């Protein structure tokens, strides 16, 4: 030790250090002396204290006046005041108070903790609380009046007051209370200019901590060094050794002393209420807390057979309210009060309650238990066991309803002593005896077990700052932490004995009420208490705070579970199988069905998302209180609905897990190709139909027989508003495959409803755009509107280039294939300025320059690779380039444009137009969320009176376009029919022989078409039709081609051999299947239309027309009529249902193709002619009626394929002639 210098950081300061002769206290004292302080050292062992003073004076010439020793027992508040007064008389004031003194308390786990009632008994619980929390409090109260402004109080706590610390409850709980006490003192002394701060030492290197950890390892039954290593692992910091290596190690006493020096010095003049951790960076939270954000629901809370012990002081009204809530949940309460007076008051209240309630009112049992009289605790528990069969849980309230003191520094001795003995010691004592009781309980084989639950419930707001309530809260938080820790470890080491299995480890929480001053706050707390005690809900955070404003936080003005209250139990006992269940609508429906009581199988491709989503649902189920929450929700990952094997596996897994399926939700699907029909690849179209539509039938085909056998079931196909409404198709440009698949889902529900009843309901759900991740986008995938915005820009550029080429080719000066050379530079400016290129290309390039955005390369370059590839494919599909032509995207894009080709602002502008267009069609002016759709769906599923319908939870979406389906009225204008003369007509089909014959004759004989090209599937079909039309075949006016499976190739050959067509009539090659759609309840369904049969139906009746339309849309002067299959009065019901399915599904395609046609240079007419009527009774029943229908069919085809004068094809009139479905 060196003599003080003028530079000493504590020069001139007087520091009082309690526990100065201890391990840390000694180092602090010497450090303070080094820095020039006069030290006052205190302790209760006079001999030890004087020896320490002598040791200090013997070194480095420290003068006697700089070390003052005062012997006092800090647990005795009166002795402390006397001692402090004596110090002040000697040195005049105290600038720094270091509260370092404190005992260890008994080193025993909670279940074996010696209670004791003597505050001066070191090895008792009461003595431990007094020697740790009491000493610090006593010295702060005694010293504060003698501290000048600028003074500093330093309270030495421990990081273990926030950690799992086995066998040291009596040490860490009062230390935790000390932390909060220090905060209160900082607030109170701050007005006087006195700072109060806390130091949290970690495990300090030395024999003492090694001994403590060794004892702890013995108590836990773990190998030596286990506890030490656990704390080392929590440290963020590796400190350098003497050799310079960074290693984890415990901090040393000098670290604490240096921190205390800093806080005592003027360097820390701005710090108060701070906690400095001297731990080498041990990572522990300051508080384990959370705030309730939802109302606690009690609808699913069943406390039948449970007994809860309520331990209270004088809060008789609170006790009665808690009893009422517990009883409403089926549980029973036993009330334990600390005083005889309180018991008398409660008995009087109960007598009054019985007078009003009548003889049916059964008062709860009442027992006397007072932690200050340990014998009463065990006696009370024995009474509850004998008379009530419990307790299974406990609620522990404070010892008093009224606050003892408003301030900690000025609290009188009697209030401080009462708080220490009743609130802190009392809570630990109650926990100790409950822990001891439950650890001794054994559950006999076959008897139901239970997890003991405990809730510490604070008082309400005392309107005076809740100072001591918060000190108690901090101590109880640590009590709960240690109790949980010890209970878990003890349970792991305990095995069954001859009496049975031990109980699961205790779980406890603390509900903090005083932060809420609303009247309904206590009702909320009661409901939360009952839920936590009587359900399987288990909140990891210890301190559970009520919201300051219940209504604002929870959105409800009463203590309930909110919206879920009406769901809980709604679908109890049902089993739901949901595809696409990892997110979106499917995920939310699965979640809400589970909350409503159903068991749910969620299928999706992404296992990670499924696992995460399932875990979140299971967590909610536990909160609600459902039993076996883990078993209620299962997943089937890696499930692709486009793979039939996955559909088989899903059904097998669901039946193996749950034994039945009550609800089948066909929700999974894909967005599709997002291309115009004329750019859409056939494989992509098929994939969309397979994933979105055919998979639906596949699962229906597998599940429907089981539902019929079990006598009930509900199938819901999740379609889309853009799949149309009943009897009305909706065009969805750039999404034809998606629109058709969704229309098919809706039509399938309508078609199958009559066959699946009465046992099985089937409906469709058709939301519009839904607010959620899929609409907004997530990760690297942009949202729907942004994708649409980009696609609109790309298609406009593609349509402009393609249109300019077609327009230029119409002049006939340059072959279209040769014009591609003009595009090779890929430079807009070059094309605009080159007078050698056709004028249409010049104008196009000029418009690109005019519309250019400086942030995009599309004003400089014609195309990017994607647009170039589409352009080439269009030209080949339309027959303008031979398939053998080697031109490629590299030929056109010799110079790849830099990104972005379209600026984000351009894309956002288009996306905004799309969004605004949708919003303008919503009556509610907002898109529903995934939750909105899901909650509606869960209620739809509860409706047992609806089948064959479509629900539209779309925000009131209404597509503003006149429905384009209807009966044939009137005749084709003569001037249009005259334009058929000399035309080249393509008739495609095979099985509708009579219709094709009559139609061919009408074109040739009535309207003087030049020739008719018949394209059939088979050579046999060509032969049959040739015989029917032998006269025209012989005249050379009928040409025949057999397409086989290559309809596109057949069209290409026909255009090469016979010329490009005008009218094109697309009829199916094959008739509808004859298999039934549903089997009898007692049959094996082996004759029912199978999965492959339905896939073939979609290929032959829907995809067939798409393939033809895709090419026809690129033919100048073409007009396309799509014909759906025929039914007659003698057709079976299944044929009629399938025909309506086809025509409804196909109309979504026709409407979309018609709208897209308006946007292309060819502007072909695309319409649909339906040979099946909506009502079967309207079908022809005689030869005369049938002949009339065939005549109407011819008129309808002529109406839709006769050329439209250019003057009549305006924006206004053009829509009238496209996308129509005419029923004949």
C-alpha positions, 0 to 999 in steps of 0.5 A: 500500500502506498501513501495517498497522493493529491491525485487519489480518486477518493482523496478527502472522501470518507467511505463506510464499508460493511463486511470490510474484513471479508474476502471482497470487503478487504480488497475494496478497503485496501483499494479505497485506502490506496486512492486516498479515502478515509475508511470506516470498517464495520462488522459484528466480529470485533476481534476479527475487525480489530485485527484487520484494522491493525493489519491495515495500519501496519502497512505503508504508514497508514495513519490511524485517523484514516481507518476507523473500526466500528463493531455492530450487528447490521441485523439490529437496526437500533444497533446500526443507528447507534453505530452510525451516529458514533461514526459521524461524531468521529469523522463528521459525515459519510461520503460513500457507503459500501454495503458489502456485509451479508451472510450465506444462509443455509446451503440446502435445497428448498424442500429441506430449508430450515425455517426458524424464526430467529433473525439472529440465527445464521443458519435459519431462513429468517436469519439469512433474510435479515443478514442479507437484505436486512443489513443493507436496508438498515445501513441505508436508512441509518447512513442516508441522513448523514450523506452530503450531496454527491454521496454514493451508496454501493450495494453489493449483490450477486449475479446469482440473484438472477440465475438458477442456483441450486440449494441457495434459496435463502441467499439468492432470494433476499439478494434479488429483493436487494436489487429492487430495493436499491432501485427504490433507494436510487429514486428516493435519494436522487433528490438529495444528490446521493447516488445509489448503484448496485454491483453484481459480482459473478463467481469470484475466484477463490477457495470459497466459491469452489467450496460453494460449487462443490457443495452444490454439485453434491446436492444436485448429484452431479460430478464435481466442477459441473456447476463451475463449468456451467457458469463458465459457459455463460461467460461472453469474455475470455480473459488473457492468462499470464501466458497471453492465452484467452481463456474463460475464468472467474473474475477476481476480487480486485475486479469488484473493488475496481468497480466499487472504486469507480462508483465511489469516485466522481468519475461516476457522478452521473450514474444512479440506479445502475447495475454493473455486472462484474462477471466476465460477461455472464449472459443473464436477463435482468428480469424474466417477464412478459405482459399479457396481450390476450384475454385469458379464456376459460372456456376450455379450462376444466379443473374438475377434481383439482383442489387449489390452496389459496394462501392469503393474509387479510385479503378476504374479498380477493380470496372469495373472488378467486374461489368463485373463478376456480369453482366456475372452472370445476375446481375446489378451493381451500383457503389458508389465512395467516391470522385468526382475525382474518379467518373470523372476517371471512367466516362472517362473509361466507355466512352472509353469502350462504344466506343469499345463495341458499342451502345449495351454497357450500362454503370452502374449507378454511385453514390457519397457516402462518409462515411465522409459525412453521408448525401451522404450515404442515398442519394445514397441508395435512388437513387439506390432504385429509379433507379435500384430497389436495392440494394440486396447486396453490395461489400465494398472496402477500401477507397484507393487503395494505402497503407497509411503507411508501419509501424505503429510506424513511421506513420505520423499523417495525415496517421494515422488520414486518416486510422482511419476516412476512413478505420475503421470509413468509413467501419462501417458507410457504414455497418450502413446505409446499415443495416438501409436500409435493416431492413426497407425493406418489401416484399409484399405478393407473391413477391420474397424475398432475403437475403441481402449479403455483401462482404468486399473485401481487396486490393491486396498485397501492396508488403510492408507487408500489415500492415494497411490492416491487421489492417483494416481486423481485425476490419472488421472481428469484424464488420461482426461478430456483424452485423450478430449477430444483424441482426439475433436477430433483425430479430427474433424479427421482424414480418410482418406488413401491408407492408409485411415481413421483409427481412432475416438477412444480411449475410456478409463475408470478402475476403482477397486478400493481401495474394496472389500476383498472377495476377489471384488472382483478377479474383479468388476474383471476381468470389468468390465475385459473387458466395457468393453474388448471390448464396445460398452458405453461409460460416460461417467463416468470413475471407475468404483468397485467397490461396497463390498459386492458382494453387497448392491449387485448381489444376486449373489455372483459376477461375472455379469450376473445374471438376464439371463445366462439370457436373452441369446441365448434369442431370437436371430434372432427378430423381435417386433412388440409393440403397447402397447410404450411402457410396462407389460407390453408395454414390459417384454416388448419390453425383455427380448426385445431383451436375449434377442437378438430384434429388436423393433418397439414400437408405441404412441400416445405418441412421446415415451414410445416414444423414451425407452423405446427409448433405454433399451433400446438403452442396455442392449443396448450394455451387454450387448454386442449389435452394431448396438444402435440397429438392433435396436429400432425404434418405430412411434409414433402407433399407435392399435390401434382404427384399422385404417389404423394396423394396416396401417401397423404391419405394413408398417413391421415387414416393411420394417424386419426382413423378417419377424415371428416373435412377434406380441404383441397387448398394446395395449388400453384400460381401457374405460368403467369403468361398469355395463352399464346405464350404459355407452354403446354407442359406448364399448363398441364402442371397447373391443372394437375396441381390445382384441379386434378389433385382435387379429384384425386383426393376426393376419389380417395376420401369420398368412399370413406366419408360415405361409409362413415355417414358424413363428411365435408369437402371444400375446394379452395378456388378463387374469385377469378375462377368465376361465379356461378353461371358467370365466367371471369376473364383473368388475363395472363393467368388462363391456366390458373383461372381454368384450374380454379373454375374447375374446382368450383365446377367440380363442387357443383357437379359432384354435389348431387352424387355425394349427397346425402352423406357428403357435402361439397362446396367451393371457397372462392376468395379474391386477392388475400392480404398476406405474404403471398400477395405482398411477397416474401424473401426473394419472391415478389408479391402478386401485384409486383409480378403482375406489374412486371409481366404487364410491361414485358407483355406490352413490349413483346406485343408491341414488337410482335405486332409491328412485325405482323403489321409490317409483314401484312404489307408483303414487301419483306418476309417476316423471317427476314425482318428479324435481321432488323432487330439484331442490333437490339438498339432502339435508337438504331431501329428508329433512325434506320429508314431502310426498315419498315415504317411499323418498326420505326414507329414502334422504336420511336414510341419506346424512346418516348416512353423510356425511363432513364433508370431502365435499359428498356429505352435503349434496348429492344429486348432482354433475353426473356422477351426475345425467347418468347418472341421467337416461340410466338413466331414459330407457334403461329407458323411464321417461322419453321420449327427447324429455323435456327434463329434463337434469343442469342441471334436477337439479343447480341448485346445483353441489356443491363439490369434493370430492363424495367425500372422499379418505379415502372413496375410499381406504377403498373402494380399500383394500377392492378391493386387500385383496380382490384380495390375499386371492385371491393365493396368493403374497400379492403382485401381480406386477410388470410385470417379473415378468409380462414375464420369464415371458412371455419364457420362455413364448415359448421353449416350442415345444410349447404352443398354444391355452392361457392362461398366468396369471402372476398371483401365484396369483390365484383368483376365489372363486366357483363356476364358473357354466357347465354342463349342464342338469339337472333341471326348472323348479319348477312354482310358478315356471312357474305365474308365467309365466301372463299374462306378456308375453314378448319373443323377439328374433332372426331366424335361429334360426326353429325355436328361436324358434317352439318357444319361443313355443309353449311360453310361449303353449300350455304356460304361458299367457303373455298374448302374445309380442312377436317383435322381428326385424332385418328385415321379412322375418324377421318375416314368416317367423316370423309364418307359422310361428306363424300360428295365434297371430298370427291369435289376436292373441297374437303381435306382431311388430316389425322393429328394423333397426339400432335394437334400443333403439328397437324395445324402446322401441316394444314397451314403449309398444305392447305393455307392459313384458316379463317374460321376454326371450330374446335370440338373434342376428339373424344366423348365424355367417359361413361364411368359413374362418378360415385359408387354405392355406400356398400361398393368398392368404387372399382367402377367409378371414374378413377384419377387417371380417367379424370386426368384424361377428361381434362386433357381431352375436353380442356387442354385440347382446346387450349392447345388449339387456341394457343396457335389460333390466337397467332393467325391473322384473320382467324376466328375460333369457336370452342365447342363443348361436348354434347348431352341428350335427353337419354344421357346418364346423369353423370354425363350431364354433370361432366358436360356442365363441369367442362363447359363451366371450366372452359368458359373461364378459358374462353373469357380469358382468351377473348380478353387477351385477344383484344390486346394482340395484333391479330384480335381474333374472335374467340367464343364458345358454343355449348351443346349442354343446357344448364337444366337437363329437362331442357334437352331435346326429347324428339328428332325434331327438337334435336334437328332444331338444336343442330340448326341452332348449333350451326347458327351459333358457330357461324355467328362466332366465326363469321368475319367481323368488319373492321369498323365493328371491331372497336374497343366498345363493340369488340368485347361483345364479340369475344369471350362469349359462351352461347348455349344452343 
